Amino acid sequence: MASKDYIHFNNRGSKVVAKTIFQSIQKEFEKIKNKPKKQIKKQNNKN
């Protein structure tokens, strides 16, 4: 999944990494989307 230089991803590796990142973002989005709005506001005020 790496190029010959062992630093850059090859085509297959890029697809695996992109899919993993996308799934992680999508999972977190679903968590936020399903939370009640009051709970989201409380979390934002803590920061």
WOBELGI-V443216 format. One record per residue. PSI is psi in radians with two decimals (999 if undefined). Layout:
# WOBELGI-V443216
{{PSI} {PSI}}
This chain:
# WOBELGI-V443216
{{0.06} {2.71} {3.10} {-0.42} {-0.08} {0.33} {-0.76} {2.62} {2.58} {-3.07} {-0.80} {-0.78} {-0.68} {-0.72} {-0.70} {-0.82} {-0.79} {-0.75} {-0.74} {-0.79} {-0.78} {-0.79} {-0.66} {-0.78} {-0.76} {-0.71} {-0.79} {-0.65} {-0.75} {-0.65} {-0.81} {-0.73} {-0.59} {-0.04} {2.57} {2.57} {-0.61} {-0.70} {-0.66} {-0.75} {-0.71} {-0.73} {-0.70} {-0.60} {-0.39} {-0.48} {999}}
